[in-house]
Amino acid sequence: MAAPVVYLDHAASTPLRPEAAEAMIEVLGSDYGNPSGAHRLARASRRLIDDARDTLAAGLGCSPGEIVFCAGGTEADNLAVFGVAAATGGTVVCSAVEHHAVLHPVEHMGGRIVAVDRLGRLDLEALADALDETVCLVSVMLANNETGVVQPLEEIAALMAELAPRAVLHTDAVQAFPWLDVASMAVPAQLISVAAHKFGGPKGVGALAVRAGTPLEPQVLGGGQERGLRSGTHNTPGIVAMGVAAGATVAERPATVERVGALRDRLADGIHAAVPDVVETGVDTPGQHRVGAQGGHCVGRPEAGRVDRSGKVAGSAHLCFPGVESEALLFVLEQSGIMASAASSCASGAQDPSHVLAAMGYDRALAGSSLRLSLGHASTDADVDHALAVVPDAVAHLRAAGS
Ligand SMILES: Cc1ncc(COP(=O)(O)O)c(C=O)c1O
């Protein structure tokens, strides 16, 4: 009999919230009018979309008229980078740890990539060097999809005001929305990306918040929906479900962060206690001894409760196990019912070396030993119990076998 599924891959995608699924099914059945039309059924669909717009706008701290619905986080990020570059003709800049949905468009435009420190936080001196009068856009994610590390948007915006006054700040809040009060933390950003499937909504739907006055050229032309910024018939069921999921996420967020943060700490502390020489990414643990070339990372066995994870989102436990290969570990974990990943999920499913860990100074071997256990609104105590029963043994077994 197959082992029960313990899902620890919420950073890749979350289970659909039941209330979002219900709303979606209802719309699929009865609200089939085209929201751009004029008759009664069309107007009913448009009202549903406007309700979702209101809910999402409240969650992002913008006005409903600033929301641009689109087909997910990747499209929102592409629209931000290409759209501002097309509108201004300036230079685009991003951090070295951005999701490929930002990094590849910035590289495509010949933009500048800014280094991070060993904890994965943007190097503000390197940012200052990258800024000048030609810069039109700086894109820095609010929380990282591999490490969960949160970036200091206020400080970034302050530097931009001084050194690149015409640049707009874009933040990819795709991973942040389940955990952080994006409405207040993204105030310095003119553009904010989100994707529904990271917070209990369906895949293939997302939004870019575009504050009034932000220069942005549409990248998808056609019927002129979304104030001309994103043409195409609205995905009414997806947008409605995203609105429901966003409302539930925001309402439950403080309780979820507290509950899941405690689960994550128990999981990560338990692994530290049971496994020698664990390197936990994105955290500083004074007093721990250090790994030569990777200096400064947490290794050894810190006391439970001593690791400061306040710079990361509550659902993220990202650990490296020197001497173990991620792919082998993931295979063994899956045999025991644990669904996890090493770095971000990519199209091929292959474990490419992580550009995020490389930017943080991890060598290839250490980066290749990473495990991302990401919890979410659906995670339980039993999930953590199961992971703690399986992960230490799996690591010990692979180390003994030479991975
Ligand atoms: C930080 C971040 N940005 C963008 C995306 C892309 O979003 P989507 O899967 O909706 O295209 C992801 C998905 O993993 C992500 O984690």
Ligand as a Chemical Component Dictionary entry (heavy atoms), coordinates in Angstrom:
data_LIG
# 
_chem_comp.id                   LIG 
_chem_comp.type                 NON-POLYMER 
_chem_comp.pdbx_formal_charge   0 
_chem_comp.three_letter_code    LIG 
# 
loop_
_chem_comp_atom.comp_id 
_chem_comp_atom.atom_id 
_chem_comp_atom.alt_atom_id 
_chem_comp_atom.type_symbol 
_chem_comp_atom.charge 
_chem_comp_atom.model_Cartn_x 
_chem_comp_atom.model_Cartn_y 
_chem_comp_atom.model_Cartn_z 
_chem_comp_atom.pdbx_ordinal 
LIG C1 C1 C 0 8.715 33.927 -6.390  1  
LIG C2 C2 C 0 7.963 33.391 -7.558  2  
LIG N1 N1 N 0 7.699 34.195 -8.599  3  
LIG C3 C3 C 0 7.036 33.776 -9.677  4  
LIG C4 C4 C 0 6.570 32.484 -9.757  5  
LIG C5 C5 C 0 5.834 32.044 -10.982 6  
LIG O1 O1 O 0 4.453 31.972 -10.720 7  
LIG P1 P1 P 0 3.508 31.043 -11.626 8  
LIG O2 O2 O 0 3.809 29.638 -11.248 9  
LIG O3 O3 O 0 2.102 31.450 -11.229 10 
LIG O4 O4 O 0 3.788 31.355 -13.042 11 
LIG C6 C6 C 0 6.824 31.596 -8.713  12 
LIG C7 C7 C 0 6.401 30.186 -8.799  13 
LIG O5 O5 O 0 7.059 29.300 -8.279  14 
LIG C8 C8 C 0 7.531 32.067 -7.582  15 
LIG O6 O6 O 0 7.805 31.269 -6.540  16 
# 
loop_
_chem_comp_bond.comp_id 
_chem_comp_bond.atom_id_1 
_chem_comp_bond.atom_id_2 
_chem_comp_bond.value_order 
_chem_comp_bond.pdbx_ordinal 
LIG C1 C2 SING 1  
LIG C2 N1 SING 2  
LIG C2 C8 DOUB 3  
LIG N1 C3 DOUB 4  
LIG C3 C4 SING 5  
LIG C4 C5 SING 6  
LIG C4 C6 DOUB 7  
LIG C5 O1 SING 8  
LIG O1 P1 SING 9  
LIG P1 O2 DOUB 10 
LIG P1 O3 SING 11 
LIG P1 O4 SING 12 
LIG C6 C7 SING 13 
LIG C6 C8 SING 14 
LIG C7 O5 DOUB 15 
LIG C8 O6 SING 16 
# 
